[in-house]
Amino acid sequence: MRSKIKSIIQICLILSACLAASCGSAQGPNAYGSRASSKPAANGESGAAASVEKQPSAGSIDIAPGGPADTVRVFYAKLRDKKYREAIFLTNLRPAIESLTDAELAEFSLDLAAIAGQVPADVNIKGEVISGSNAIVTAVLPDADGEAEPQQIKLRQDGSAWIILSADAAAEKRIRSEGKKYFYNLRIEVKESEAQKMLERIAKAQVAYSLQNDGSAAELNALVAAGLLADDVLSSDSTGYDYSLTLTSGGRRYFATATPAEYGKTGKRSFALSIDEKGLPHVSGRDNGGKPLKK
């Protein structure tokens, strides 16, 4: 389902930064279709020239082995091939993953696989600008809505290698401090944020349903069947939260909750959606030990 894919891209635990924070819409004449004359340093860490045989598509720039553009190409190739550890090693998220065991990394496989499935078979790299130890590579990639558009990817030279700046300075500092705990903490933060947003979407779906059904509210299954809500609200597989909705006042009002499916792993805070006397929705949340909040 497209809405689920969009959500995953936006909130992906590890690589959202690679598809969003480190990428921006291409702007300016030097960011798109141009290339600096500086010779890029070799990227010995990535093994870019030897590990990936795919060549850039028509309309792409010539890619020098080991340079910033090659690093981006290799990153997306490894990501698409589900070589997640190797891909993330090419970013400044590396300190958060290098101490993870294979079993621990596998815990994030669902989110990673969803992202890998969105990577084009042939990433079209349109530009590379190098300025000292910094670089910007322009590539055509899917945005949050799945539409292909030019994205700018920032890189920094680290010794003889180029690394993709998937996290900003503040996040990078946090990553170095938290190490492998970063991903676990981030997963909780992301899932909690999405749980609040899901409850807000439920409230909007109820408004639409009420207008179409003489002021009545509906169960979650009915909202999904009416096309007013994505079906991921019915399962915790991708959301990490269990959602429940109770009809009150003869089916004209309701109360909804979002509870961590695995307390301490997919979330710590429980959330509740209530409707006040004026019919306005309110979402509240707190750590309730993994139990649902009560009205």
KEVEXKE-737503 format. One record per residue: x, y, z of N, C-alpha, C in turn. Coordinates in steps of 0.001 Angstrom, whole numbers. Example, Ala and Ser with C-alpha at 12.3 -4.5 7.8 and 13.67 -1.06 7.14 Angstrom:
<zapas>
[[13190 -5690 7800] [12300 -4500 7800] [13200 -3300 7800]] [[12850 -2250 7080] [13670 -1060 7140] [12900 30 7870]] 
</zapas>
This chain:
<zapas>
[[852 -1196 0] [0 0 0] [883 1239 0]] [[509 2200 -848] [1347 3377 -1025] [1476 4203 245]] [[394 4332 1020] [460 5123 2241] [1426 4516 3225]] [[1494 3184 3260] [2422 2533 4168] [3852 2762 3717]] [[4092 2658 2398] [5430 2898 1864] [5877 4317 2145]] [[4962 5274 1952] [5290 6672 2204] [5688 6876 3644]] [[4947 6252 4550] [5246 6388 5973] [6605 5805 6292]] [[6896 4640 5722] [8171 3993 5996] [9321 4849 5494]] [[9178 5402 4294] [10246 6240 3757] [10481 7441 4654]] [[9415 8010 5139] [9546 9216 5947] [10156 8926 7299]] [[9892 7772 7859] [10304 7524 9235] [11329 6418 9387]] [[11798 5875 8274] [12695 4727 8353] [13770 4929 9397]] [[13940 3946 10245] [14795 4077 11404] [16232 4431 11069]] [[16738 3878 9996] [18150 4058 9717] [18414 4952 8528]] [[17619 4794 7485] [17989 5415 6230] [17103 6561 5780]] [[16214 7025 6642] [15390 8168 6247] [16276 9364 5944]] [[17358 9480 6729] [18268 10595 6510] [18913 10511 5129]] [[19172 9287 4685] [19796 9129 3373] [18838 9522 2257]] [[17534 9333 2491] [16551 9660 1462] [15944 11036 1659]] [[16236 11675 2827] [15630 12981 3088] [16619 13969 3665]] [[17132 13720 4858] [17970 14709 5532] [19239 15017 4763]] [[19863 13991 4191] [21082 14245 3437] [20783 14577 1989]] [[19529 14514 1603] [19125 14810 235] [18174 15986 228]] [[18396 16889 -702] [17478 18014 -857] [17220 18223 -2320]] [[16169 18935 -2640] [15882 19215 -4047] [17026 19996 -4670]] [[17409 19615 -5862] [18539 20272 -6518] [18199 21705 -6845]] [[19115 22608 -6519] [18928 24015 -6813] [20252 24609 -7272]] [[20173 25581 -8138] [21383 26286 -8553] [22083 25594 -9697]] [[22795 26352 -10525] [23420 25805 -11723] [24542 24838 -11433]] [[25205 24939 -10277] [26320 24053 -10003] [25900 22769 -9319]] [[24610 22668 -8965] [24166 21484 -8241] [23563 20436 -9158]] [[23252 20836 -10368] [22569 19887 -11250] [23252 19888 -12618]] [[23690 18718 -13028] [24262 18566 -14358] [25644 19170 -14504]] [[26304 19511 -13413] [27647 20074 -13519] [28609 19253 -12690]] [[29868 19476 -12917] [30851 18697 -12193] [32112 19523 -11998]] [[32633 19497 -10785] [33853 20247 -10488] [35030 19564 -11170]] [[36055 20341 -11452] [37209 19774 -12135] [38185 19119 -11176]] [[37968 19316 -9869] [38877 18712 -8897] [38819 17206 -9002]] [[39935 16552 -8857] [39984 15097 -8912] [39624 14545 -7546]] [[38611 13680 -7441] [38211 13156 -6150] [39237 12189 -5600]] [[39296 12147 -4267] [40214 11216 -3631] [39675 9806 -3768]] [[40536 8814 -3695] [40113 7424 -3799] [39339 7032 -2556]] [[38308 6249 -2746] [37496 5789 -1628] [37844 4346 -1350]] [[38967 4137 -714] [39432 2788 -456] [38504 2019 443]] [[37831 2726 1346] [36941 2074 2300] [35776 1400 1615]] [[35236 2049 581] [34027 1518 -45] [34315 433 -1079]] [[35523 418 -1620] [35813 -523 -2686] [34885 -288 -3860]] [[34602 983 -4132] [33557 1331 -5096] [33846 791 -6483]] [[35096 893 -6935] [35381 525 -8309] [35229 -975 -8533]] [[35557 -1773 -7495] [35587 -3210 -7691] [34288 -3903 -7311]] [[33544 -3336 -6339] [32417 -4072 -5779] [31138 -3968 -6579]] [[30982 -2949 -7402] [29754 -2775 -8165] [30097 -2593 -9634]] [[29508 -3436 -10470] [29843 -3392 -11881] [28890 -2539 -12706]] [[27715 -2190 -12146] [26732 -1423 -12911] [27288 -66 -13313]] [[27019 341 -14526] [27462 1627 -15032] [26303 2618 -14988]] [[26594 3922 -14920] [25520 4911 -14881] [24666 4864 -16131]] [[23395 5238 -15977] [22469 5210 -17103] [22715 6379 -18038]] [[22028 6330 -19176] [22165 7394 -20166] [21774 8729 -19561]] [[22563 9756 -19863] [22286 11077 -19321] [23016 11348 -18034]] [[23649 10328 -17459] [24403 10510 -16233] [25792 11042 -16549]] [[26449 11536 -15530] [27820 12008 -15684] [28769 10817 -15704]] [[29982 11038 -16149] [31026 10026 -16018] [31408 9958 -14548]] [[31498 8769 -14019] [31764 8591 -12595] [33172 8076 -12389]] [[33972 8860 -11658] [35349 8463 -11368] [35353 7469 -10211]] [[36056 6357 -10348] [36113 5367 -9275] [36591 5984 -7957]] [[35891 5681 -6889] [36303 6143 -5567] [35881 7547 -5208]] [[35251 8271 -6144] [34842 9635 -5866] [33491 9709 -5179]] [[33013 10920 -4886] [31722 11093 -4218] [30565 10445 -4973]] [[30503 10663 -6293] [29413 10087 -7070] [29465 8563 -7036]] [[30654 8017 -7068] [30809 6568 -7023] [30368 6028 -5665]] [[30658 6777 -4607] [30236 6374 -3271] [28716 6310 -3180]] [[28048 7303 -3749] [26585 7316 -3767] [26057 6143 -4571]] [[26662 5890 -5715] [26237 4773 -6566] [26373 3446 -5821]] [[27495 3264 -5174] [27749 2021 -4444] [26782 1882 -3266]] [[26546 2996 -2585] [25630 2964 -1442] [24266 2433 -1850]] [[23683 2994 -2909] [22348 2585 -3312] [22341 1175 -3909]] [[23434 790 -4551] [23521 -565 -5092] [23527 -1583 -3954]] [[24308 -1303 -2914] [24371 -2216 -1773] [23054 -2227 -1002]] [[22440 -1065 -914] [21155 -994 -223] [20114 -1819 -964]] [[20071 -1679 -2274] [19110 -2429 -3088] [19375 -3926 -2985]] [[20637 -4303 -2881] [20999 -5719 -2766] [20859 -6236 -1338]] [[20337 -5373 -454] [20101 -5724 956] [21392 -6039 1723]] [[22461 -5412 1271] [23722 -5499 2012] [23782 -4284 2938]] [[22918 -4315 3948] [22669 -3138 4758] [23900 -2650 5520]] [[24637 -3566 6105] [25805 -3155 6881] [26822 -2457 5990]] [[27079 -3031 4826] [28042 -2439 3896] [27565 -1077 3417]] [[26250 -949 3196] [25710 331 2744] [25862 1396 3817]] [[25490 1076 5038] [25529 2058 6112] [26961 2422 6483]] [[27895 1532 6242] [29306 1840 6484] [29780 3001 5610]] [[29060 3283 4536] [29426 4375 3646] [28829 5704 4084]] [[28177 5728 5248] [27546 6937 5773] [28111 7269 7146]] [[27754 8455 7654] [28212 8809 8996] [27337 8190 10085]] [[26486 7239 9684] [25753 6427 10652] [26572 5215 11089]] [[27759 5076 10523] [28562 3881 10783] [28783 3593 12263]] [[29089 4588 13120] [29322 4271 14537] [28123 3616 15219]] [[26942 3800 14650] [25746 3228 15260] [25511 1785 14840]] [[26228 1326 13833] [25972 -24 13325] [27170 -957 13436]] [[28371 -404 13529] [29539 -1279 13464] [29635 -2234 14647]] [[29004 -1909 15783] [29039 -2821 16927] [27780 -3682 17040]] [[26833 -3503 16108] [25649 -4358 16103] [26001 -5746 15580]] [[25503 -6777 16229] [25686 -8127 15721] [24721 -8338 14553]] [[24934 -9397 13801] [24039 -9685 12684] [22610 -9906 13183]] [[22487 -10541 14342] [21155 -10790 14903] [20473 -9479 15281]] [[21247 -8555 15841] [20677 -7261 16217] [20282 -6456 14988]] [[21107 -6504 13964] [20789 -5789 12730] [19536 -6367 12084]] [[19360 -7681 12222] [18197 -8331 11627] [16894 -7825 12238]] [[16949 -7265 13443] [15745 -6733 14082] [15165 -5558 13291]] [[16013 -4915 12493] [15571 -3764 11709] [15294 -4143 10252]] [[15323 -5448 9963] [15232 -5900 8571] [13927 -5487 7900]] [[12827 -5453 8640] [11544 -5095 8034] [11583 -3673 7491]] [[12092 -2735 8308] [12183 -1349 7870] [13183 -1191 6732]] [[14306 -1877 6843] [15345 -1767 5828] [14900 -2358 4498]] [[14218 -3487 4566] [13754 -4124 3335] [12757 -3232 2609]] [[11924 -2534 3362] [10949 -1635 2739] [11652 -517 1993]] [[12739 7 2580] [13506 1062 1929] [14240 512 704]] [[14858 -655 866] [15613 -1247 -241] [14715 -1449 -1457]] [[13459 -1786 -1205] [12536 -2018 -2303] [12194 -776 -3089]] [[12487 399 -2535] [12185 1654 -3219] [13356 2175 -4049]] [[14525 1557 -3913] [15702 2022 -4644] [15615 1592 -6102]] [[15745 2529 -7044] [15690 2167 -8469] [16797 1192 -8841]] [[16546 383 -9856] [17558 -565 -10304] [18794 148 -10809]] [[18608 1344 -11359] [19730 2115 -11898] [19576 3556 -11436]] [[20326 3956 -10428] [20252 5320 -9913] [20939 6264 -10897]] [[20202 7239 -11376] [20715 8187 -12367] [21413 9338 -11648]] [[22728 9364 -11706] [23513 10409 -11069] [23804 11515 -12074]] [[23310 12712 -11770] [23328 13805 -12735] [24426 14835 -12499]] [[24979 14901 -11290] [25967 15933 -11039] [26829 15628 -9829]] [[28006 16202 -9825] [28943 16046 -8713] [29743 17338 -8579]] [[29685 17959 -7409] [30437 19181 -7148] [31321 18946 -5922]] [[32611 19128 -6088] [33560 18915 -4996] [34167 20244 -4604]] [[34156 20533 -3308] [34752 21751 -2771] [35584 21377 -1555]] [[36898 21227 -1769] [37766 20810 -680] [37411 19416 -207]] [[37082 19290 1080] [36751 17990 1641] [35245 17736 1681]] [[34500 18589 995] [33046 18424 945] [32596 18229 -497]] [[31457 17573 -654] [30936 17333 -1999] [29415 17239 -1965]] [[28814 17541 -3102] [27372 17375 -3286] [27161 16590 -4571]] [[26428 15506 -4453] [26104 14679 -5609] [24610 14799 -5869]] [[24248 15022 -7120] [22837 15113 -7492] [22428 13824 -8184]] [[21394 13190 -7650] [20903 11938 -8210] [19383 11979 -8282]] [[18831 11268 -9246] [17371 11186 -9385] [16894 10020 -8519]] [[16122 10359 -7477] [15674 9368 -6503] [14202 9581 -6183]] [[13541 8560 -5666] [12128 8730 -5288] [12002 9598 -4045]] [[11025 10514 -4050] [10779 11320 -2870] [9796 10574 -1962]] [[9274 11250 -931] [8392 10603 30] [7121 10065 -607]] [[6735 10626 -1767] [5535 10174 -2459] [5845 9157 -3548]] [[7123 8747 -3631] [7498 7761 -4630] [7760 8333 -6005]] [[7738 9667 -6128] [7986 10317 -7410] [9484 10603 -7581]] [[10018 10284 -8745] [11442 10512 -9000] [11713 11990 -9216]] [[12703 12513 -8529] [13099 13904 -8716] [14561 14061 -8307]] [[15254 15088 -8820] [16664 15296 -8458] [16800 15572 -6963]] [[17728 14868 -6330] [17999 15050 -4904] [19482 15339 -4722]] [[19786 16224 -3795] [21187 16522 -3492] [21631 15712 -2288]] [[22756 15049 -2428] [23311 14212 -1372] [24657 14790 -954]] [[24781 15103 311] [26009 15710 824] [26987 14635 1292]] [[28260 14879 1026] [29314 13955 1449] [30479 14725 2064]] [[31279 14006 2842] [32469 14581 3458] [33623 13600 3270]] [[34804 14162 2977] [35968 13307 2807] [36539 12961 4175]] [[36785 11683 4370] [37339 11186 5628] [38545 10330 5290]] [[39714 10934 5382] [40918 10244 4940] [40876 10086 3434]] [[40998 8854 2957] [40943 8606 1519] [39536 8259 1044]] [[38579 8249 1964] [37219 7834 1616] [36251 9002 1653]] [[35150 8863 932] [34043 9808 993] [32905 9136 1738]] [[32287 9855 2666] [31166 9290 3401] [29933 10171 3187]] [[28780 9515 3097] [27510 10213 2908] [27046 10759 4254]] [[26680 12033 4274] [26245 12669 5520] [24748 12442 5703]] [[24413 11276 6204] [23019 10916 6426] [22434 11591 7651]] [[23289 11980 8578] [22847 12645 9802] [23506 14014 9887]] [[22767 14992 10441] [23347 16320 10602] [24312 16318 11782]] [[24929 17454 12064] [25973 17524 13090] [25456 17102 14463]] [[24255 17553 14813] [23700 17216 16126] [23436 15716 16238]] [[22858 15152 15186] [22565 13717 15196] [23850 12901 15184]] [[24852 13375 14452] [26121 12657 14401] [26787 12627 15776]] [[26692 13730 16497] [27235 13780 17852] [26507 12791 18753]] [[25199 12735 18589] [24398 11804 19380] [24754 10358 19038]] [[24958 10080 17764] [25311 8731 17323] [26621 8279 17962]] [[27603 9175 17966] [28895 8829 18551] [28769 8586 20054]] [[27841 9287 20679] [27650 9135 22125] [26892 7858 22469]] [[25843 7554 21688] [24980 6423 22016] [25420 5115 21378]] [[26222 5199 20312] [26650 3974 19655] [25473 3176 19127]] [[25515 1868 19334] [24452 1031 18771] [23104 1250 19448]] [[23089 1891 20601] [21812 2200 21247] [21026 3250 20455]] [[21720 3967 19578] [21081 5032 18812] [19889 4513 18017]] [[20080 3403 17320] [19008 2874 16482] [17817 2417 17320]] [[18104 1813 18462] [17014 1366 19331] [16251 2561 19895]] [[16985 3580 20314] [16333 4783 20833] [15551 5499 19737]] [[16145 5546 18533] [15484 6205 17414] [14214 5462 17013]] [[14285 4140 17046] [13096 3365 16688] [11936 3706 17624]] [[12229 3804 18916] [11180 4141 19876] [10623 5531 19596]] [[11504 6498 19363] [11064 7872 19101] [10199 7948 17848]] [[10637 7254 16808] [9916 7285 15537] [8553 6613 15666]] [[8528 5439 16278] [7270 4716 16431] [6287 5504 17300]] [[6788 6145 18340] [5913 6941 19198] [5336 8128 18430]] [[6172 8776 17653] [5707 9912 16866] [4639 9477 15869]] [[4861 8335 15222] [3900 7835 14254] [2598 7395 14913]] [[2692 6901 16152] [1478 6502 16863] [580 7711 17100]] [[1191 8823 17484] [403 10043 17671] [-243 10486 16365]] [[523 10406 15279] [2 10815 13977] [-1124 9888 13522]] [[-992 8608 13839] [-2037 7663 13456] [-3345 7996 14166]] [[-3265 8334 15448] [-4476 8701 16179] [-5102 9963 15588]] [[-4266 10886 15154] [-4787 12093 14507] [-5464 11755 13191]] [[-4910 10770 12458] [-5541 10342 11206] [-6872 9640 11477]] [[-6924 8903 12584] [-8181 8253 12958] [-9255 9308 13200]] [[-8869 10381 13898] [-9831 11458 14172] [-10344 12078 12880]] [[-9457 12311 11920] [-9872 12890 10633] [-10759 11919 9860]] [[-10404 10632 9930] [-11206 9628 9230] [-12616 9563 9827]] [[-12705 9720 11145] [-14017 9690 11798] [-14877 10883 11380]] [[-14248 12018 11209] [-14993 13196 10759] [-15586 12938 9378]] [[-14770 12394 8492] [-15243 12107 7137] [-16357 11061 7163]] [[-16164 10033 7972] [-17162 8965 8059] [-18473 9506 8629]] [[-18366 10348 9657] [-19546 10923 10293] [-20369 11740 9307]] [[-19696 12501 8457] [-20397 13322 7470] [-21139 12475 6446]] [[-20612 11299 6209] [-21215 10410 5214] [-22259 9471 5816]] [[-22315 9405 7160] [-23176 8419 7812] [-24001 9016 8957]] [[-24550 10164 8709] [-25515 10772 9630] [-24975 10913 11058]] [[-23705 11307 11175] [-23138 11592 12482] [-22629 10394 13259]] [[-22653 9218 12659] [-22194 8014 13350] [-20679 7881 13265]] [[-20102 7235 14287] [-18683 6910 14279] [-18533 5463 13820]] [[-17302 5013 13599] [-17094 3667 13067] [-15917 2971 13741]] [[-15975 1639 13692] [-14854 833 14143] [-13701 995 13149]] [[-12509 585 13562] [-11332 721 12702] [-11501 -45 11389]] [[-12041 -1266 11468] [-12224 -2058 10245] [-13129 -1347 9249]] [[-14140 -671 9767] [-15070 33 8887] [-14408 1241 8239]] [[-13543 1920 8984] [-12831 3068 8432] [-11879 2632 7324]] [[-11238 1483 7531] [-10334 946 6512] [-11135 527 5279]] [[-12246 -171 5509] [-13074 -639 4396] [-13627 519 3581]] [[-13862 1649 4240] [-14390 2826 3546] [-13289 3602 2826]] [[-12061 3148 2957] [-10948 3820 2295] [-10527 5098 2982]] [[-10899 5256 4249] [-10580 6475 4987] [-9334 6342 5840]] [[-8831 5118 5964] [-7687 4855 6824] [-6876 3715 6232]] [[-5549 3810 6323] [-4670 2753 5815] [-4814 1498 6670]] [[-4638 335 6060] [-4863 -911 6788] [-3755 -1251 7777]] [[-2656 -479 7785] [-1614 -781 8769] [-2052 -448 10190]] [[-3205 231 10337] [-3739 498 11668] [-4250 -792 12309]] [[-4457 -1831 11506] [-5011 -3084 11998] [-3948 -4060 12480]] [[-2673 -3726 12263] [-1587 -4624 12652] [-415 -3833 13202]] [[303 -4442 14114] [1474 -3774 14692] [2758 -4121 13940]] [[2649 -4936 12881] [3847 -5396 12177] [4728 -4247 11706]] [[4121 -3250 11089] [4913 -2126 10586] [4865 -920 11508]] [[3803 -801 12297] [3642 382 13147] [4301 244 14510]] [[4412 -981 15018] [4974 -1177 16353] [3987 -867 17465]] [[2746 -544 17098] [1719 -194 18078] [431 -963 17803]] [[-283 -1276 18877] [-1607 -1876 18774] [-2640 -769 18948]] [[-3555 -689 18005] [-4586 357 18048] [-5935 -254 18403]] [[-6655 448 19253] [-7972 -11 19674] [-8936 1171 19656]] [[-10180 910 19262] [-11190 1967 19216] [-12488 1450 19832]] [[-13027 2221 20736] [-14276 1863 21403] [-15343 2898 21091]] [[-16495 2419 20595] [-17609 3319 20316] [-18400 3571 21598]] [[-18850 4801 21785] [-19647 5175 22946] [-20861 5978 22493]] [[-21718 6308 23436] [-22909 7138 23162] [-23721 6602 21990]] [[-23937 5297 22020] [-24749 4706 20965] [-24107 4734 19596]] [[-22786 4734 19575] [-22073 4708 18307] [-21853 6068 17679]] [[-22129 7125 18430] [-21946 8470 17871] [-20670 9141 18384]] [[-20025 8537 19366] [-18746 9036 19869] [-17790 7852 20002]] [[-16528 8130 20266] [-15553 7048 20334] [-14351 7460 21197]] [[-13561 6463 21499] [-12330 6648 22258] [-11319 5664 21687]] [[-10114 6135 21354] [-9107 5266 20737] [-7804 5284 21523]] [[-7082 4178 21461] [-5798 4081 22152] [-4731 3506 21221]] [[-3486 3826 21530] [-2325 3261 20842] [-1366 2791 21927]] [[-1057 1492 21918] [-239 886 22966] [951 176 22336]] [[2169 347 22878] [3334 -329 22299] [3118 -1836 22187]] [[3399 -2386 21011] [3275 -3827 20817] [4321 -4558 21656]] [[5494 -3966 21755] [6565 -4514 22587] [7139 -3363 23404]] [[6718 -3282 24643] [7128 -2174 25499] [8654 -2131 25632]] [[9205 -939 25436] [10646 -763 25537] [11394 -1065 24264]] [[10694 -1637 23277] [11327 -1966 22001] [10713 -1166 20867]] [[9392 -1200 20757] [8726 -419 19705] [8136 876 20262]] [[8217 1058 21544] [7709 2280 22155] [7637 2136 23666]] [[7592 3272 24336] [7428 3277 25795] [6132 3980 26199]] [[5762 4994 25436] [4569 5759 25788] [3305 5161 25169]] [[2261 5151 25952] [933 4790 25458] [200 6088 25149]] [[-714 6035 24177] [-1423 7245 23752] [-2930 6996 23734]] [[-3663 8084 23887] [-5118 8003 23853] [-5676 9165 23046]] [[-6716 8884 22310] [-7427 9904 21540] [-8825 10046 22130]] [[-9138 11242 22572] [-10467 11496 23126] [-11089 12694 22416]] [[-12392 12769 22465] [-13135 13844 21810] [-13827 14665 22893]] [[-13602 15961 22906] [-14201 16794 23941] [-15667 17114 23605]] [[-16302 17897 24466] [-17723 18201 24311] [-18020 18994 23031]] [[-17003 19676 22515] [-17184 20449 21287] [-16888 19610 20041]] [[-16532 18347 20286] [-16247 17472 19165] [-14821 17559 18656]] [[-13951 18218 19410] [-12552 18370 18995] [-11700 17229 19538]] [[-10792 16693 18722] [-9951 15567 19159] [-8755 16042 19988]] [[-8352 15207 20940] [-7187 15497 21768] [-6388 14206 21953]] [[-5092 14275 21652] [-4210 13123 21826] [-3312 13375 23028]] [[-3295 12433 23948] [-2437 12529 25122] [-1599 11266 25216]] [[-480 11342 25912] [380 10171 26028] [1308 10235 27217]] [[1668 9069 27709] [2633 8968 28807] [3110 7524 28911]] [[4195 7344 29639] [4713 6004 29886] [3784 5321 30886]] [[3099 4308 30426] [2143 3591 31278] [2533 2131 31441]] [[3843 1885 31323] [4333 528 31514] [3873 -458 30457]] [[3539 40 29287] [3102 -844 28212] [1632 -1177 28246]] [[869 -539 29130] [-571 -780 29232] [-1335 344 28533]] [[-2530 40 28027] [-3330 1076 27357] [-3743 2172 28332]] [[-3830 3389 27824] [-4372 4469 28634] [-5890 4329 28662]] [[-6463 4617 29798] [-7908 4520 29932] [-8535 5898 29873]] [[-9767 5943 29429] [-10481 7212 29313] [-10733 7794 30690]] 
</zapas>
